[in-house]
Amino acid sequence: MPERALLEYLLDRRQQDTADGDTSDAARVPQPLNAMPPHLAEQLDSLRSLSRISTLLENQMLMTAFQPIYGLEAKSVVGVEALSRFVSDDGASAELWFAEAEAVGLGANLEFSALGSAAAAAAKLPPHLYVSLNISPTSCLDPRLPELFDHIDLPVDRIVLELTDAIPDEEYSHFISAITPFRERGLRIAIDDSHTSAGALSRMLHLRPDFIKLGRNVISGVDTDTSQQALAACMVDFAEQIGTVLVAEGVETAEELKALTELGFSAGQGYVLGRPSVRPKDWAAWNTRLDPDGLRHLAAKTDHATHSPGGTERS
């Protein structure tokens, strides 16, 4: 491919430059990368990343896991979050893959490949579940988004776009203009609590997201820490005032889940409620209600598990 040819050219050029200054046999020995000028080493790293991401995209080396989102009042699964899983030997996380793709200008390409994979996999989900797809605000302005909606079988009114970043001020009006026609067709928007400054809360009043997702910075210790309880209660009240569904992410214990339910959270997501799965037979089981005995069973399964803020990965 062109990237590999350019990589080989740069290596040959480096060796030639060295040989031009020294005609000895030693000069003809390939030089290690750490002996290269920094700018050339950076170019080589970039080309390797470009080649890796291009290969991944060309061979569609990604799949979709879904993690259930439970309605805490109904005690049943109401939706799922789509999370990308990459087929690779190095075990790199989804976040690292997306960061590497962004660094070489292929971030949007990888996002749309992941969105397409998730939309196709969603055909095997129970039809009453909504599907939360992670996307950057910038990609919401990409002409490939309406094209995606036009070519997938997943109805727009089952899709929730979960924004992975804050909307840049300079893109805010464009974002609203681009997304409003789809919201009028039933598309919903979710944002997380990464940006909860007064300005961000004011922005929420204008955006009126359909979902606000609170992570471990609020959820951790909510069953024992009065300060965490007060913060969570404030967000419950705020969500009620603007008509938004409040979702607790990364719920790891039955005690946290009980406290969140009593505080008035609408929904929950996390290892105590269900781990991400790539298996359709697991997805089919999400038609069942979560009774107290089932919850105790799920909690017992996570007692010795490695905990993770479920739902924070990219799709």
C-alpha positions in Angstrom: 0.0 0.0 0.0 1.2 3.6 -0.4 2.0 4.0 3.3 4.3 1.0 3.3 6.0 2.2 0.2 6.6 5.6 1.7 7.9 4.0 4.9 10.4 1.9 3.0 11.4 5.0 1.0 12.1 7.0 4.2 14.1 4.1 5.6 16.1 3.8 2.4 16.6 7.6 2.4 17.9 7.6 5.9 20.4 4.8 5.1 21.5 6.7 1.9 22.0 9.9 3.8 24.2 8.1 6.2 26.2 6.4 3.5 26.8 9.6 1.6 28.8 10.9 4.6 30.7 7.7 5.3 31.7 5.2 2.7 32.8 2.5 5.3 31.1 -0.8 5.6 29.7 0.3 9.0 27.8 3.2 7.3 25.9 0.7 5.2 24.5 -1.1 8.3 20.8 0.0 8.8 20.6 2.5 11.6 18.3 1.9 14.6 15.2 4.2 14.8 16.5 5.9 18.0 19.5 7.1 15.9 17.2 8.9 13.5 16.5 12.6 13.7 13.3 13.2 15.8 11.3 14.6 12.9 12.0 11.5 10.8 11.2 9.1 13.7 7.9 11.0 14.2 7.1 10.6 10.5 7.8 6.9 10.7 5.6 6.5 13.8 2.8 8.4 12.0 3.1 6.2 8.9 3.0 3.0 11.0 -0.2 4.3 12.7 -1.7 5.2 9.4 -1.0 1.8 8.0 -2.4 0.1 11.1 -5.6 2.1 11.1 -6.0 1.7 7.3 -5.6 -2.1 7.6 -8.1 -2.2 10.4 -10.7 -0.3 8.3 -10.1 -2.2 5.1 -10.5 -5.6 6.8 -13.3 -4.4 9.1 -11.4 -5.7 12.2 -13.9 -4.6 14.7 -17.1 -5.9 16.3 -19.8 -4.6 18.6 -20.5 -5.4 22.3 -23.7 -4.2 23.9 -24.1 -3.4 27.6 -27.6 -3.3 29.0 -29.2 -0.2 30.5 -31.8 -0.9 33.1 -34.9 1.2 33.9 -34.7 1.3 37.7 -38.4 1.7 38.2 -39.5 -1.0 35.8 -36.6 -3.2 36.7 -36.1 -4.2 33.1 -33.7 -3.5 30.3 -34.8 -0.4 28.4 -31.7 0.1 26.1 -28.1 -0.7 25.4 -24.9 1.1 24.8 -22.8 -0.1 21.9 -19.1 -0.6 22.6 -16.4 -1.3 20.1 -14.2 -4.4 20.3 -11.1 -4.6 18.1 -9.6 -7.7 16.6 -5.9 -7.3 17.2 -2.9 -9.0 18.8 -1.7 -6.1 21.0 -4.8 -5.9 23.3 -5.0 -2.2 22.8 -8.2 -0.6 24.3 -10.9 1.0 22.2 -9.9 4.4 23.5 -6.3 3.9 22.2 -7.5 2.8 18.8 -9.7 5.9 18.5 -7.0 8.2 19.7 -4.5 6.7 17.3 -6.9 7.1 14.4 -7.6 10.7 15.4 -3.9 11.4 15.5 -3.5 10.4 11.8 -6.6 12.0 10.5 -8.8 8.9 10.4 -10.8 9.5 13.6 -14.1 10.1 11.8 -13.5 7.2 9.4 -13.1 4.8 12.4 -16.1 6.4 14.1 -18.4 5.8 11.2 -17.0 2.2 10.7 -17.9 1.6 14.4 -21.4 3.1 14.0 -22.1 1.0 10.9 -20.9 -2.1 12.8 -23.1 -1.3 15.8 -26.2 -0.5 13.6 -25.8 -3.9 11.8 -25.4 -5.8 15.0 -28.5 -4.1 16.5 -30.7 -6.1 14.2 -30.3 -9.0 16.6 -31.4 -7.0 19.7 -34.9 -7.2 21.2 -36.8 -4.6 19.1 -38.1 -2.6 22.1 -34.6 -1.5 23.2 -33.0 1.8 22.3 -29.4 1.8 21.1 -26.9 4.3 22.3 -24.1 5.0 19.8 -21.0 7.0 20.8 -20.0 9.8 18.5 -18.0 13.0 18.7 -19.9 16.3 18.2 -17.7 17.1 15.2 -18.7 13.9 13.5 -22.3 14.9 13.9 -21.6 17.6 11.3 -20.2 15.0 8.9 -22.3 14.4 5.8 -21.8 10.7 6.4 -24.2 10.8 9.4 -27.4 11.4 7.4 -26.1 8.9 4.8 -25.8 6.4 7.6 -29.3 7.0 8.9 -30.6 6.6 5.3 -28.8 3.2 4.8 -29.2 1.3 8.1 -32.2 -0.8 9.1 -32.2 0.7 12.7 -35.1 3.2 13.0 -34.0 6.7 13.9 -36.4 6.7 16.9 -34.4 3.8 18.4 -31.1 5.6 18.2 -29.5 7.7 20.9 -26.3 9.6 20.0 -24.1 9.7 23.0 -21.7 12.6 22.6 -18.1 11.6 23.6 -16.9 15.2 24.0 -18.2 18.7 24.8 -19.5 20.6 21.9 -16.9 23.2 20.9 -18.3 26.8 21.2 -17.5 27.6 17.6 -19.4 24.5 16.4 -22.4 24.8 18.7 -24.8 26.6 16.4 -23.8 24.3 13.5 -24.3 21.2 15.7 -27.8 22.4 16.7 -28.7 23.0 13.0 -27.4 19.7 11.9 -29.0 17.6 14.6 -32.4 19.2 14.9 -34.0 17.6 11.8 -33.1 14.2 13.1 -34.4 15.0 16.6 -37.7 15.9 15.0 -37.7 12.4 13.5 -37.2 10.8 16.9 -33.4 10.8 17.4 -32.3 11.3 21.0 -29.2 12.8 22.5 -27.2 11.8 25.5 -24.4 13.7 27.2 -22.2 12.7 30.1 -21.1 14.6 33.2 -17.5 15.3 32.1 -18.3 19.0 31.8 -20.6 20.1 34.7 -19.5 23.7 35.1 -22.1 26.4 35.5 -21.6 27.2 31.8 -22.1 23.6 30.8 -25.3 23.3 32.8 -26.5 26.4 31.2 -25.7 24.9 27.8 -27.8 21.8 28.8 -30.8 24.0 29.3 -30.6 25.0 25.7 -29.6 21.6 24.3 -32.2 19.8 26.4 -30.5 16.4 26.0 -32.8 13.4 26.4 -30.3 11.6 28.7 -27.6 12.8 31.1 -25.2 10.1 32.1 -23.3 10.3 35.5 -20.2 8.3 36.0 -18.0 7.0 38.8 -17.1 10.5 40.0 -20.7 10.8 41.2 -21.7 7.2 41.6 -18.7 5.9 43.7 -19.7 5.8 47.4 -23.2 7.2 46.8 -24.4 4.5 49.3 -22.2 5.7 52.1 -20.9 9.3 51.4 -23.3 12.0 52.2 -21.5 14.5 50.0 -21.9 12.1 47.0 -25.6 11.7 47.9 -26.1 15.4 48.0 -24.5 15.8 44.6 -26.5 13.0 43.1 -29.7 14.4 44.5 -29.0 17.8 43.0 -28.5 16.2 39.5 -31.8 14.2 40.0 -33.6 17.5 40.6 -31.9 19.2 37.7 -32.8 16.4 35.4 -36.4 16.5 36.5 -36.6 20.2 35.9 -35.4 20.0 32.3 -37.3 16.8 31.5 -34.2 14.6 31.1 -33.6 10.9 31.9 -30.8 10.5 34.4 -28.6 7.4 33.9 -26.1 6.2 36.4 -23.0 4.7 34.7 -20.5 2.3 36.3 -22.8 0.9 39.0 -20.7 -1.8 40.6 -22.5 -2.9 43.8 -26.1 -3.8 44.8 -25.7 -1.1 47.6 -25.0 1.6 45.1 -27.9 0.5 43.0 -30.3 0.6 45.9 -29.1 4.1 46.9 -29.5 5.4 43.3 -33.0 3.9 43.0 -34.0 5.6 46.3 -32.6 8.9 45.1 -34.8 8.8 42.0 -32.4 7.9 39.2 -34.3 6.8 36.1 -31.8 4.2 34.8 -28.6 2.4 35.6 -25.7 0.8 33.8 -22.7 -1.1 35.1 -21.2 -4.5 35.9 -23.7 -5.3 38.7 -26.5 -5.0 36.1 -24.8 -6.6 33.1 -21.4 -6.7 31.4 -20.9 -5.9 27.8 -21.4 -8.9 25.5 -20.8 -9.6 21.8 -23.1 -12.7 22.0 -26.6 -12.4 20.5 -27.9 -15.1 22.9 -27.1 -12.8 25.8 -28.9 -9.9 24.1 -32.0 -12.0 23.6 -32.1 -12.6 27.4 -32.5 -8.9 28.0 -36.3 -9.2 27.7 -36.5 -10.3 31.4 -37.3 -8.2 34.4 -34.6 -7.8 37.1 -36.1 -9.1 40.4 -34.4 -8.8 43.8 -33.1 -12.5 43.7 -31.7 -11.8 40.2 -30.0 -8.7 41.5 -28.4 -10.6 44.4 -27.2 -13.2 41.9 -25.7 -10.6 39.6 -24.0 -8.8 42.6 -22.5 -12.1 43.8 -20.9 -12.6 40.3 -19.1 -9.3 40.5 -17.8 -9.7 44.1 -14.4 -10.9 42.9 -14.4 -9.2 39.4 -12.1 -6.5 38.3 -14.3 -3.4 38.5 -14.5 -1.0 35.7 -16.6 2.2 35.1 -18.9 0.3 32.7 -20.1 2.2 29.7 -17.2 4.5 29.4 -15.7 2.9 26.3 -16.0 4.2 22.8 -18.3 2.7 20.2 
